[in-house]
């Protein structure tokens, strides 16, 4: 199992730029794998290496590790994820609950990790309209008490729209992140969306930047949704109609589908980058 986890780390290097390839090849060439180990690895992680020449949005830093997710993948599950946030998590703007990003993320991970397929759950704990204080009021109930392996926390949009103090937002979010991690839960942040409504809100970009800053300061991965959405339009992957709902604030089905793909990549890369102890690596 230790060798499989080294291969997972090599996969994370492959998904980055060519500058990481040498490290990936070094890991692989240094391993002496049996056919059984190779087959086991094929069941644990996606069957193809998605080698991408795009430098990506996180090229300047190694992916933040998700050790609890890595352990569950190594041991065969169960892997429990909570999607925590407001309307973008709840799925406002989607044509059906199954088109929300948490539902799509669960389906994506089950396909990517077939050995764990029946043991992966993504609980949708999004409530539209909430800012940081409302979310913190239910942090214990919806995040800490269930004891998931990972929480993906989407935040910052309503705080900007409702004029929440930036200092309060940052302080409250940082305190909550520390509580989540102290409870033994991995965490990923998701920043506010790019959309006409937020573009028209003075100072909204400061909340996006605050989420990024918290991620950098605390070593937490951030799904840079604002940049991703601009990129999807710029690359012609989606039209504005496919990306945005008619209200100019929420995402539509096409946007949620690509957001789930970005979340899946963040989860898998974070698991591959996580340090794993000898006891965990040999526990199966």
C-alpha positions, 0 to 999 in steps of 0.5 A, a space after each residue: 500500500 505504501 507503494 500505491 500511495 507513492 504512485 498517487 503522489 506521482 499522479 499529482 505531479 503528472 497533473 501539473 506542468 512539465 516542470 513536475 514530470 521529472 519528479 513523477 518519473 523519479 517516483 515511478 522508476 524508483 518503485 519495484 511493483 508487482 502486477 498485483 500492486 499495479 492492478 490494485 492501484 488501477 482500482 484506487 484511482 482514475 484509470 488514465 493520467 490526465 497529462 495537461 500542458 496548461 500551467 493551471 491556476 495553482 502552478 506556483 504551489 504544491 496542492 494542499 494535502 488531504 490526509 484523511 481523504 488519502 487514508 480512506 482511499 488507501 483503506 477502501 473507504 467509506 469516504 464521507 464529504 460534506 459540501 457546506 455553503 450557500 446557494 451555489 452549494 444548495 444548487 440554486 439555478 440548477 434544473 434539478 438537485 441531481 444537477 447541483 455540484 455536490 450531486 455531480 461530485 459524488 457521481 464523478 468520484 464514484 466513477 473515478 474511484 471504482 473500488 470505493 464507488 458504493 462507499 462515497 457520499 457527498 452530503 449537500 449542506 448548502 442553504 441559499 442566502 447565508 453569510 458567514 454568521 449563519 453558516 457558523 451557527 450550524 457549523 457544529 450540526 452540519 459539519 463537525 457532528 457528522 464527522 466527515 473526512 472532508 468539508 468543501 466550504 463555499 463562502 464569501 458571495 453573500 457576505 459581499 452582497 450584504 455588506 458584511 465587514 471584511 475583517 469580521 468575515 476573515 476572522 470568523 472564517 479563520 476561526 471556523 477553519 481551525 475548529 474544523 481541522 481540530 476535529 480531524 476533518 480535511 477542508 477545502 475552500 471555494 471562493 465566490 463566483 464570477 457573475 454580473 451581480 458581484 461585478 456590480 457590487 463594490 468591493 466584492 473582489 476583496 472577499 474573493 481575495 480574502 478566501 485566497 489569502 486564508 487558504 495560503 496562510 493556513 495551507 488550505 486548498 482553494 477552488 478558484 471559482 472566479 478564475 475558473 468561470 472566466 476561463 470556461 468562457 474564454 476557452 469556449 467551453 461554455 456560453 454565458 447562457 450555459 454558465 449563468 442562470 437567468 438571475 445573473 447571480 447563480 450558476 446554471 447546469 453547465 457551470 455546476 458540471 464543470 465546477 464538480 469536475 474542478 472539485 473532483 480534481 482538487 480532492 484527488 490531487 489533495 489526497 495524492 499530495 497528503 503525507 501518510 504514515 507507515 501505519 496507515 500505508 500498511 493498514 490493509 
